[in-house]
Amino acid sequence: MRLYSFWRSSSAWRARIALAYKRLPHELVPVHLTNGQQNQPEFRKVNAMGQVPVLEVEEDGAVLRITQSIAIIEYLEERFPERPLLPAERRDRARARELAEIVNSGMQPMQNLSLQRTFEQAGLDVSAFRKQALERGLNALEQLATESAGRFLVRDGVTLADIYLVPQMFSARRFDVDLEPFPTLRRVDAECSALAEFQSAHPNAQPDFEPQM
Ligand SMILES: N[C@@H](CCC(=O)N[C@@H](CS)C(=O)NCC(=O)O)C(=O)O
């Protein structure tokens, strides 16, 4: 298996956690997002959206290419069900997907480099808009988590929801969001961050990590 990744990408980080959690050996292919490698024609052939992550995996003798972290993780979950990332109870699965989707569609898209460049070209500053989206999403996550969290966001096992939370908490810190009002999220983030699978997927542990950035 090969994962196209960038050390600082929160979306690629999700796929890295899932691969590590399921103990699946894989090769990392770095795509340098701040240098614009994602917009080169060669990479656009891999992902027409010009984004990471992309997973390449052999299936029935052919290479299957999957983009979008949610599709990648759900594929891994179906094909490699050991160490599940979705809970056994249907309502808990709905909650895990609900929490992940708040991050996936309500928060992370507002942090994309392409959006930042569009704002800059229009002479606008993206930071207030980005912070507002982060705070709105964190509020919703905290409210839902107070209902469903045990040791992790949905009861006592690691789920999809935790995989989406941890990189987003890192981004929130990076963009100076005050995390004081989110005690459940902070507690679960700390719980996950103590696990080896989350540590090996952390940006600082990646082969393409650039300490000066
Ligand atoms: N919904 C997608 C989002 C992918 C995405 O936004 N990736 C970002 C990095 S976190 C990216 O490649 N950005 C490149 C750009 O904005 O030019 C997923 O979950 O995989």
The ligand as a Tripos MOL2 file, in Angstrom:
@<TRIPOS>MOLECULE
LIG
   20    19     1     0     0
SMALL
NO_CHARGES

@<TRIPOS>ATOM
      1 N1        -11.9720   16.0030    2.2330 N.3       1 LIG1
      2 C1        -10.6150   15.7190    1.8770 C.3       1 LIG1
      3 C2         -9.7620   16.9400    2.1410 C.3       1 LIG1
      4 C3         -8.3640   16.8110    1.5770 C.3       1 LIG1
      5 C4         -7.5940   18.1050    1.7620 C.2       1 LIG1
      6 O1         -8.1880   19.1830    1.9280 O.2       1 LIG1
      7 N2         -6.2570   17.9940    1.7560 N.am      1 LIG1
      8 C5         -5.4430   19.1730    1.9090 C.3       1 LIG1
      9 C6         -4.3860   18.9730    2.9780 C.3       1 LIG1
     10 S1         -5.1310   18.8090    4.5830 S.3       1 LIG1
     11 C7         -4.7120   19.4650    0.6170 C.2       1 LIG1
     12 O2         -4.2280   18.5480   -0.0150 O.2       1 LIG1
     13 N3         -4.6280   20.7420    0.2360 N.am      1 LIG1
     14 C8         -3.9440   21.1630   -0.9240 C.3       1 LIG1
     15 C9         -4.3480   22.5600   -1.3680 C.2       1 LIG1
     16 O3         -5.2190   23.1640   -0.7340 O.co2     1 LIG1
     17 O4         -3.7640   23.0270   -2.3370 O.co2     1 LIG1
     18 C10       -10.1170   14.5050    2.6660 C.2       1 LIG1
     19 O5        -10.6800   14.2540    3.7320 O.co2     1 LIG1
     20 O6         -9.2350   13.7830    2.1960 O.co2     1 LIG1
@<TRIPOS>BOND
     1     1     2 1
     2     2     3 1
     3     2    18 1
     4     3     4 1
     5     4     5 1
     6     5     6 2
     7     5     7 1
     8     7     8 1
     9     8     9 1
    10     8    11 1
    11     9    10 1
    12    11    12 2
    13    11    13 1
    14    13    14 1
    15    14    15 1
    16    15    16 2
    17    15    17 1
    18    18    19 2
    19    18    20 1
@<TRIPOS>SUBSTRUCTURE
     1 LIG1         1 GROUP 0 **** ****
